Amino acid sequence: MDNVNQITAFLQAAEEKGMLWLLEAKPGLFAMLEDGDGNSFIPVWASEEEAKSNISDDWSDYAVTTMGVDEFVDWLNELGNDGIGIALSSSNSDSVLPFPAYIMKKMFKGITEKSDKDLVGEEFYDEEWADGFDELDELEDEE
């Protein structure tokens, strides 16, 4: 499976199921990977079966756990601040696709993020007021 198809399949599964799977040693202590440059990533899977197939070696004492997509997207802010990325993994490949947390959050945009109108409520929504959000998005992109 090429990278684009792997990403698409992961996002579709997360949207359909409303969750993703991780490996956890104890509450709040998740399996991590490190690349050759010392960057840390938390691997996530699109299914319980894929996650289970990765329990071995250093992760032999880990258990499969789920996380809701909304919680995961919120958590990406904290991970990004800590310099931890996300690695998409599958049982079909020994390779992973690493992403900075902010890129992963952008990939989930549309699955979980509400529109400006939904956030403030129709009765309070003002087109001119909401126009400024694009500028904020550009500033975040520069960071």
Buried (B, 14 or more C-beta within 10 A) or exposed (E): EEEEEBBEBBBEBBEEBEBBBBBBEEEEEBBBBEEEEEEBBBBBBBBBEBBBBBBEEEBEEBEBBBBBBBEBBEBBEEBBEEEBBBBBBBBEEEEBBBBBBBEBBBBBEEBBBEEBEEEBEEEEBEEEEBEEEEEEEEEEEEE
